Amino acid sequence: MNMGYWFTLLKEIIVPRRCAVCGEEIYAGLFCAVCRENFYLEKMLEEQEDINLAYLFYKYQGELRDTIRQIKFYGQKHYSLKLQEEAELFFSEGWGQFLQQYDIIETIPTSRNRVAERGYDIPRLIFAFLPLTKKRVLQRVRETAPLYNLNQLQREQELAGCFRVTEDVAGKRILLADDIFTTGSTAREAARTLRRAGAKYVDVIGFTAGKFNWD
């Protein structure tokens, strides 16, 4: 049990939640409606190699970036509830029917070592409200080096063959979700693995996206 998570919930009963930017009282998520506008990206990328469509929600910047880093590097799991609510708020805008077109909804697998170190898988926390497949169809079969200092070609070489399919995906329409979409190298490798196993098509959701995708 993560005590920080429950402590945060209890604290918000006593002390109202505040927008991470302006401090206005809010009831869900990380931001008030006005400040949230500054983080919206709402971008769609078409035909990214083996990715059919990529939907990018928010800009990876400022307080949103800092919150994700707190979860990733400092064990602050309780912040994931706010990010989950932010993602759910985005989906509340008419995305219900959109999800019905998929046979499988899955998150891109995190490194086993990182999950073991943290005690949780961040994309699974953020997208916990989605009908994620209980039996995972994609698995990381080897560890990869951090990608942030690598160029595009180096990223692709590092990621090559790092996933494997664990269930029958032939003819399936698949939606993959991840917390950060930077260059898209990880998502493309995951989609490529699924397509080679016979998936009909693979779409991707990036909860946040790096500057590379903002233009």
Secondary structure, DSSP 8 states (H G I E B T S, - for coil): --HHHHHHHHHHHHS--B-TTT--B-SSSSS-HHHHTTTEEEEEEEEETTEEEEEEEEE--HHHHHHHHHHHHS--GGGHHHHHHHHHHHHTTT-HHHHTT-SEEEE----HHHHHHHTS-HHHHHTTTS---SS-SEEE-S-----TTS-HHHHHHHHTT-EEE-S--TT-EEEEEEEEESSSHHHHHHHHHHHHTT-SEEEEEEEEE-GGGT-
